[in-house]
Amino acid sequence: MADNQGSGQLIIIGGAEDREGDCRVLREFVRRSGGTKANVVIMTAATELPREVGEQYTKIFERFGAENVRIIDTVTRDDASSSSYLEAVEKATGIFFTGGDQARITSIIKDTELDALIHKRYAEGAVIGGTSAGAAVMPDVMIVEGDSTTNARAEVVEMGPGMGFLPGIVIDQHFSQRGRLGRLIAALAQQPAVLGFGIDEDTAIIVNQDVIEVVGSGSVTIVDVAEISHSNVDNLLKDEAMALCGAKLHILPEGYRYNLKNRKPILERILQAAAA
């Protein structure tokens, strides 16, 4: 698994985050993007309702005190070369991808001037956030679509190129709510990635270099297949059930952290709090 190369942070949300109450997850996005000095752009490429969705997030981010919020509605690939949009992203401290259809994000933005600039801003320290479809696009290879199932088979998931902010990892969202463990395992079995993160609704992982922190009301399920003792994937037909032996499973709620480099939960702070 490749190390996370960006010097910014990723806030990857499992979808259906709270947008009316305390907004714990979205509040953290604004805080880490600069708080009351945050300059946020909202990327609406995934949604078919860009105005409505963009305005909803604008109101939330402005309520938290973000200094500037701008909607970037890229309908076509030509829009990804807009000088106005490029200027806005160049100034952004936080870049937020909404939900919708992840394939729309990659088909419109990937390998454009806008894509290159977003990666540049991430390397320079900007925060990249995304919810639902905006979360799915974070790896270099993403889940395009698939059936929610607990029975892992090759046919249950379709993979495609992602935006490449978090290489060597597979992300799935709406995880426990839609019973997607089988889908995540099927995706992992077909990729060189060894770690899969299933993120519940109203829950996010915050990726800061090699450390991941969980925030929100749900949990994150981590599947580690780096040291499996057996798999039948190489001999399977498309509709046959997968066997996977020796995988590791971690379930982490808010406040827990995980080290991407050694693939282990970070428990010191939790254990110290329990002993106090």
C-alpha positions in Angstrom: 0.0 0.0 0.0 1.4 3.4 -1.0 1.9 6.0 1.7 -0.4 9.1 1.7 1.8 11.6 -0.2 -0.2 14.8 0.3 0.6 17.3 3.0 -3.0 18.4 3.4 -5.7 16.4 5.1 -8.6 14.3 3.7 -12.0 14.2 5.3 -13.8 11.2 3.8 -17.5 11.0 4.8 -19.7 8.0 4.6 -22.7 10.0 3.4 -26.0 11.2 5.0 -24.0 13.4 7.4 -26.0 15.6 9.8 -26.7 18.9 8.1 -29.3 20.3 10.6 -28.1 19.8 14.1 -24.5 20.0 15.5 -23.2 18.9 12.1 -20.2 17.3 13.8 -18.5 16.0 10.6 -19.0 19.1 8.5 -18.0 21.3 11.4 -14.7 19.5 11.5 -14.2 20.0 7.8 -14.5 23.8 8.2 -12.4 23.8 11.4 -9.5 22.0 9.6 -9.9 24.2 6.5 -9.1 27.3 8.5 -12.2 27.9 10.7 -13.4 31.5 10.4 -10.6 32.1 7.9 -11.6 29.1 5.7 -11.9 29.7 2.0 -14.1 26.8 0.8 -15.1 25.6 -2.7 -18.0 23.2 -3.2 -17.5 20.8 -6.1 -21.0 19.8 -7.3 -20.0 17.6 -10.3 -21.5 14.5 -8.8 -25.0 15.8 -8.3 -27.8 16.4 -10.8 -29.1 19.2 -8.5 -26.0 21.4 -8.2 -27.7 24.6 -7.2 -29.9 23.1 -4.5 -27.1 20.9 -3.1 -24.4 23.7 -3.4 -26.6 26.2 -1.6 -27.4 23.8 1.2 -23.7 23.3 1.9 -23.0 27.0 1.5 -25.5 27.9 4.2 -23.9 25.3 6.6 -20.3 26.4 6.0 -21.3 30.1 6.3 -23.1 29.3 9.6 -19.9 28.0 11.0 -18.2 31.2 10.0 -16.2 30.3 6.9 -14.8 33.5 5.5 -15.6 32.7 1.8 -17.7 29.9 0.2 -17.9 29.4 -3.6 -19.8 26.8 -5.6 -17.9 25.2 -8.6 -20.5 23.6 -10.9 -18.6 21.7 -13.6 -21.2 20.3 -16.0 -18.7 19.5 -18.8 -14.9 18.9 -19.1 -14.6 22.3 -20.7 -15.8 23.8 -17.4 -12.8 22.3 -15.7 -10.6 24.8 -17.6 -12.6 27.8 -16.5 -10.2 30.6 -15.4 -12.7 31.6 -12.8 -13.0 28.2 -11.3 -9.2 27.7 -11.4 -8.7 31.0 -9.6 -11.2 30.0 -6.9 -9.4 26.6 -6.3 -6.0 28.2 -6.2 -7.2 30.3 -3.2 -9.1 27.5 -1.5 -8.1 26.1 1.9 -10.9 23.6 1.8 -12.3 21.7 -1.3 -15.5 19.7 -0.8 -17.0 17.1 -3.1 -20.7 16.5 -2.7 -22.6 13.3 -3.1 -24.3 12.0 -6.2 -22.7 9.8 -8.8 -19.0 9.2 -8.4 -18.6 8.4 -12.1 -19.7 12.0 -13.0 -16.8 13.4 -10.9 -14.1 11.3 -12.7 -15.6 11.7 -16.2 -15.8 15.5 -15.8 -12.8 16.4 -13.7 -10.2 13.7 -13.8 -7.0 14.5 -15.9 -8.1 18.1 -16.4 -6.4 21.4 -15.4 -8.8 21.5 -12.4 -7.8 18.0 -11.3 -4.1 18.9 -11.4 -4.7 22.1 -9.5 -6.8 20.3 -6.8 -3.9 17.9 -6.3 -1.4 20.8 -6.2 -3.5 22.5 -3.5 -3.7 19.3 -1.5 0.1 19.0 -1.6 0.3 22.5 -0.4 -1.8 21.8 2.6 -5.5 22.3 1.6 -8.1 20.0 3.1 -10.0 17.8 0.6 -13.4 16.6 1.8 -16.0 14.4 0.2 -19.3 12.7 1.1 -20.9 9.6 -0.4 -19.9 9.8 -4.1 -17.3 12.4 -3.0 -15.9 9.9 -0.6 -15.8 7.0 -3.2 -13.5 8.9 -5.6 -10.7 9.5 -3.0 -8.6 6.3 -3.8 -6.8 5.7 -7.1 -9.2 2.9 -7.9 -12.8 3.3 -6.7 -16.0 1.4 -6.5 -18.1 2.7 -9.4 -21.2 0.7 -8.4 -22.2 -2.6 -7.0 -24.8 -4.6 -5.1 -25.1 -4.4 -1.3 -24.4 -8.0 -0.2 -22.8 -10.0 2.5 -21.9 -12.8 0.0 -18.7 -11.6 -1.8 -18.6 -12.5 -5.5 -16.7 -10.8 -8.3 -19.9 -9.8 -10.1 -21.2 -7.7 -7.2 -18.9 -4.7 -7.7 -17.6 -2.6 -10.7 -14.3 -0.8 -10.2 -12.9 2.2 -12.1 -10.2 4.9 -11.8 -10.6 7.3 -8.9 -9.1 10.7 -8.2 -6.0 9.3 -6.5 -5.9 11.2 -3.2 -5.5 8.1 -1.2 -3.7 5.4 -3.2 -3.6 1.7 -2.3 -6.9 1.8 -0.4 -10.6 1.0 -1.2 -13.4 3.1 0.2 -17.0 2.2 0.6 -19.7 4.4 2.1 -23.2 4.1 3.6 -21.5 1.0 4.9 -23.4 -0.6 7.8 -26.7 1.0 6.8 -26.6 -0.8 3.4 -24.8 -4.0 4.4 -21.8 -3.5 2.2 -19.2 -5.8 3.8 -19.4 -8.3 0.9 -19.1 -5.6 -1.6 -16.0 -4.2 0.1 -14.3 -7.6 0.3 -15.1 -8.3 -3.4 -13.6 -4.9 -4.3 -10.4 -5.7 -2.3 -10.1 -9.1 -3.8 -9.9 -7.6 -7.3 -7.4 -4.9 -6.6 -3.7 -4.7 -5.4 -5.0 -2.7 -2.4 -4.7 -4.4 0.9 -6.9 -2.1 3.1 -10.6 -1.4 2.7 -12.4 1.2 4.7 -16.2 0.9 5.1 -17.5 4.2 6.4 -20.9 4.5 8.1 -23.3 7.4 7.5 -22.7 10.6 9.5 -19.2 9.3 10.0 -15.8 10.3 8.5 -12.2 9.3 8.5 -9.8 12.2 8.8 -6.5 11.3 7.0 -3.5 13.3 8.2 -0.3 11.8 6.7 -0.2 8.2 8.0 -2.8 8.6 10.8 -6.5 8.2 10.4 -9.0 9.5 13.0 -12.7 8.6 13.2 -15.3 11.3 13.8 -19.1 11.1 13.8 -22.0 9.1 15.1 -21.2 5.7 13.4 -18.2 3.5 13.0 -15.5 2.7 10.4 -14.9 -1.0 9.4 -11.4 -1.7 8.3 -10.6 -4.9 6.4 -6.9 -5.8 6.1 -6.1 -8.5 3.5 -2.3 -8.0 3.5 -1.6 -11.3 5.3 -4.4 -13.6 4.1 -3.6 -17.3 4.3 -5.9 -18.4 1.5 -8.1 -17.0 -1.3 -9.8 -18.8 -4.2 -10.1 -15.6 -6.3 -7.7 -16.8 -9.1 -9.9 -19.9 -9.8 -13.3 -18.3 -9.6 -15.9 -17.8 -12.2 -17.7 -14.4 -12.1 -20.8 -15.6 -10.2 -19.1 -17.9 -7.7 -18.6 -17.1 -4.0 -15.2 -15.9 -2.8 -13.2 -17.6 0.0 -10.9 -15.4 2.0 -9.0 -16.7 5.1 -6.9 -14.8 7.5 -8.1 -11.3 6.9 -8.1 -8.8 9.8 -11.1 -6.8 10.8 -11.2 -3.6 12.9 -14.3 -1.6 13.9 -13.5 1.8 15.1 -16.0 4.5 16.5 -15.4 8.2 17.1 -12.2 9.0 18.9 -10.3 5.9 17.7 -7.2 6.3 15.4 -5.4 4.0 13.0 -1.9 4.0 11.6 -1.8 3.5 7.8 1.9 2.6 7.7 1.9 -0.3 10.2 -1.8 -1.1 9.6 -2.7 -1.1 13.3 -5.2 0.8 15.5 -3.6 3.4 17.8 -4.9 2.6 21.2 -2.5 4.4 23.7 -4.9 7.4 24.2 -7.9 5.1 24.5 -6.2 2.9 27.1 -4.9 5.8 29.1 -8.4 7.3 29.2 -9.9 4.0 30.4 -7.3 3.6 33.1 -7.7 7.2 34.4 
